[in-house]
Amino acid sequence: MATTLDVASKAVATACAHCSNLVTIASFNPLSIKPDNLFLLSLSKIGVSETGTFLESLTETFPPFAQNLQEMTLTTDTQLGLVVNFIESLLDQA
């Protein structure tokens, strides 16, 4: 069974791949992504200049958390691992 960390990581990776051609997902089980250090990077480092498309993709993945995601303080310089942690905490509370 997938952990909340697995679910959050896959969601963030998918949102990144959706809005950046610099991110690819080779496999979901186990999660295999390029760049390997994606969660240490920021949106700007993967070529994303606006947070809108990224947030929209996350909101589509987690409709019950749409309000929480929209309230998240997110800039293009936010480390993606912090977004994973935020989503994981929402899932843990659900």
PEQUI-V798142 format. One record per pair of residues at least 24 apart in sequence whose C-alpha atoms are under 6 Angstrom apart, sorted by the first residue. I is the first residue (numbers start at 1). J is the second residue. D is the distance in whole Angstrom. If there is no record, write none. Layout:
BEGIN
i: [I | I]
j: [J | J]
d: [D | D]
END
This chain:
BEGIN
i: [4 | 5 | 8 | 8 | 8 | 9 | 15 | 15 | 22 | 39 | 39 | 40 | 40 | 41 | 41 | 42 | 42 | 42 | 42 | 43 | 44]
j: [88 | 88 | 84 | 87 | 88 | 84 | 54 | 57 | 46 | 80 | 81 | 79 | 81 | 79 | 80 | 77 | 78 | 79 | 80 | 76 | 76]
d: [5 | 6 | 5 | 6 | 5 | 6 | 6 | 5 | 6 | 5 | 4 | 6 | 6 | 5 | 6 | 5 | 5 | 4 | 5 | 5 | 5]
END
